[in-house]
């Protein structure tokens, strides 16, 4: 399959590498020449589409560019499959009218085998009383060959900040428990990191299926962590997404925690047009609206009704 990847940053490079490993022909669209091996590169989407016909496009540009990239694809009358990296947009926007054959948003953690196990095991917990989602990682260590001060995470204009960068957890809350009914939060830039975006957020949510959901997101953990704990009247589930360790009461098992596995599975689902696990455009728009509600709750110091 001939595939175009828009964006040559860390995530675009990962997509291009994994798709090449699946033996697809990859073309990259970026102003930044990164000398990826065996990769043809164009500087604009219009230039790329003049020279090639693609079946699949991955939009992996900065979040702030997603809408304009999608508009360009629509203008060029692209009718193939489209995967847009998360978050879909930096703020709520209407998606351009399109004739895409199939579209999804890159919340690849849905494809983590421990997440698949958790979703299947969740009914065994009975009535769910509480859930906690925790993700913390020190921003300066994220990207080895890029100063964090120059990254998309560091600036508001690029669509950065901990709520958007780490919105996987917001998507997973929705994936497990459906729409929230009420939420409140506190957050902001609380560290000495040289960024203009928020580095910490604590969120409380309620939904019909779980009355006490807490979500902790930060750029500050020197000990990288990504853990989910859920309590029900028939027990407790805890999964560590970094180690792959999954616990249900006294039973323990370990899953493959390699992130490449999740991207690989995501691309296979997109190419097969399998909607079962892929995050839809509508679901991703809900995540964007949730982020905006969290920001309002923090600024007004109040509960927001869904």
C-alpha angles and dihedrals in degrees: 000000000000110000133183122209114198108208132033101211123113095291095041090050090051092051091048093049095048093046090050089051086056086057096250123142107248128202119187125211113204144120087224113083107211101169096235108182118254092002125129111213134204129185099221139028092234091053091048094049091049090061103035145035114221134193096195135030127190115202104208100152123121113300091247089060098050096093095049091046091052091048090053091051090050092047089053088051093238110183104179134093120303130196115188118199117240134299096043093214136354089236136011111291137157114257113238118256107264146169096221113157091219132352136190142162124243104250089141095171086080084074095054105118091228090055091050089050091048093051091051093044097045096089089060090066091069114203107016114221104175145000132193126196117190128182125167131161132158107251097213089063097049101089115033099200099037130070108239091226088065096044127106087248091067102058135061092213091061093051094252133148135104096277092058100033092050098035090124087092092053089051092048092052088054091043092055104031107022125226119355120238100198135009142174133180151176126210150122141131104322101157137068093252112137095243136109095216130083116276101189137040133172115192134186120197141176127204135172091260099040125030098192117043118162123188124189119191127175146156092212112075110117085189103060112228137176113169137156123197123183126183125202136166089263098048149294132293121199126178129183106205093195097055097027091233113152124187131188109181104298097350123092134186136168125225131194104274097187107133091210086066091061094049091046091052091045093054092046089053091049093049091047090045090232108163096185097099105009115107107245126224089250092052091047091051088054089055090053090051090048090054090052091049090051091052092049091048091052095047095046095035092226144112115268121212118223 
